[in-house]
Structure formats: structure tokens, C-alpha cells
């Protein structure tokens, strides 16, 4: 993950891919980036990317909860649960017939 300034000069490396770091029952909702560029007089930068279900893939917020540690919050359909009919619930035909 790299931060690029609007002026186009220089870049700040926020971290490189580490691993999926979500809870055990849903580990693919959080990504960890580590070993980024060192902060002046501080730790190396790192970033967490927290994913939640949404119709579009978009960045919804960026914060710095601790010095040189960044949190990106995104929505994406990639982490949405499967519809009930795929998991053994109502059939797709039944759902379509009601439309």
C-alpha cells in the first residue's frame, strides 16, 4: 500500500501485504499490511483494511488510530454472504416467481 501525494512528488510506503487478519470465523474481512516506511523518530508504518458488504467497491474512510498505523474501511460485494437459496434456503425459481 502506497500513499501518493496530490502534487505527484514522492511516495510513502504504508506497508506490504501481510495476511488476512479478521476473526477466526470470518478472517477474510480484514487485511494486514506491515513493514512500511519508517516514520520520522517512530515505528514503521502499517495498515489494516477492513471490508464490509456493500453493492459497490469503495473506500469509505481512512483514519490513523495510532501513530503511523492506518485503518482503511471499504465496502465490497466480494465479502457479502451468499443468498439463502444458494445455502439451501428457498429456491431461486420460487424467488423469481414472486417477482
N, C-alpha and C positions, 0 to 999 in steps of 0.2 A: 504494500500500500504506500503510495507516494502522494504527498501534498504538493501541488503546483500553484505558485502564486499567480495572480491575475496579470501581473506585469511581465510574466514569462521568464523571469530571471531566477535561476537556481531551483532546486527541488529539496524537499525534506522527506527522507525515507521514514515512514511511520512504523514499519515492521515488515517482516516476511512471513509467509504462510506458516502457521504452527500446526494447528489441528482443529477439529471440531471440538467445542468445549461446552456444549449445552448439557442439561441434566441427563442422567443415565437413561431415563425413559424417552428422551427427545433430544439427543445430542446434536442433531443437525440444525438446530435453531440458533446456534451461536458459533462464530468463527473466531479464532485467536491468531493474531499476528504479533510476533515477538522480534527482538534483536534489531530494532530500528536505529536510526541515527541518534547519537548521544545528545542529550540536552546539555546546554551550557551549565556546567557545575552541577550536573544532576544525573539521573538514570538514563538508560537507553529508552527510546520511545517504544510504545506498544499500542495495539489497538484491538478492541473487541467489536465484532459486527453482529448485532442482534437482529434476527429475522423474525417477522411475523406474517401471518396470512393476509394477503391483500390482492385485489384484482390486477394491480399494476406493480411492476418492479420499480420502486423509487426510494430514494433516501429521504427519510422524514425528519431526522435530527442528528446533530453532531454535538457532543459535549466533551469536556475534559474533566472527568470526575476527580482525578488526582493529577499531580504534576507529570506531564509527559505521557499520560495514559488517556487514550481517546476511546470514546464509545460512539459508534455509528449505529443508528436504528433505521432499519429498512423494512419495507413491505414487499412481498413477492408471492405469486401464486405457487411457486415451487415448494413451499412448506405447508400449503393448505392440505387438510385431511381429504381423503377420498370421499366421494359422495356415498351415502348409505347403500345405494343399490350395488356398488362395487364390493362393499364389505358384507354382503349377504342380506341387506335390508330389502326394501321394495325393489321390484324390477324396473328397469329403465322403461319398458313398454308401458307399465302402469303409470309411471310419472308422466310420460308423453300423452297418454290417453286423457289425462286430466287437464291438459293444457288446451 
